[in-house]
Amino acid sequence: MAGEKDLNERVEALEVRLAYQDETIEALNQTVTTQWKQIDALTRQLAALSERLDQAESGAGAPANERPPHY
C-alpha cells in the first residue's frame, strides 16, 4: 500500500508541475506574439522613415552629409 501511495503522490506532483508549465508556456507565447507585433510595426515604421529620408535627400539637391561650399 505504501508504494502505491508514493506512486500516486508522485503522479499528482508531476500533474501539478505540468499544469504550471502549461501556464508558463502560454504566458511566454503571448509575450512573444506581442513582441513580434511590436517588432513588425517598428520595422514598417523604420522603412517608411528611411523612404522619407531618401526622398528628402533627393529633393534637397545635395547630400545631407556634404559640407556647404563656404567651408
N, C-alpha and C positions, 0 to 999 in steps of 0.2 A: 504494500500500500504506500509506503513512504516514497518508493521510487516513482510511482505513478503520480503522486502529489508533486514531487520535484519536477517531473516532466511537464505537468500541467502549468506549474508556475513559470517554468522556462518558456513554454509556448506563449503564455499570456504576456510575459515580459517582451518577447520578440514581436508580438502583435502590437503592443503599445509603441515600441520603438518604430515599427513600420508605419504606424499611423502618424507619428511625429515627423518621420522622414517624408511621407507623402505631403504633409502640410508645408514643410520646408521647401520641397521641390516646387510645389505650386507657387509659393511666395517668390522664390527665385525666378521662376518662369515669368511671372507677372513683372518683376523688376527688369528682367532682360528685355521683355517686349516693350515696356515703357521707354527704356533707354534706346532701343533700336528706333523707335518712332522719333525720339528727340534727335538722334544722330542723323536720321534721314531728313528731318526738317532742317537741321543745321547745314547739311551737305547741299540741299537745294538752295538755301539762303546764300551760302558761300558762292555757289555757281552763279547765282543772279548778281551778287555784288561784284564778282570778277568780271562778268559780262558788262556791267555798268561802268566799271573802271576802264576796261578796254575801249568802250565807246567814248568815254570822256577823254582818254588819252588820244584817241584817233581824231577826235573833234577839236582838240586843243592845237593841233598842228605840230607841236614839239613834244618830245617825250618828257614826262614829268621829272625825270632824274637828271636831265641835262641842265647845265648852268646857263643862266642868261648871258647874252653877248657882252654885257658891260663888265664881266668879271675877268 
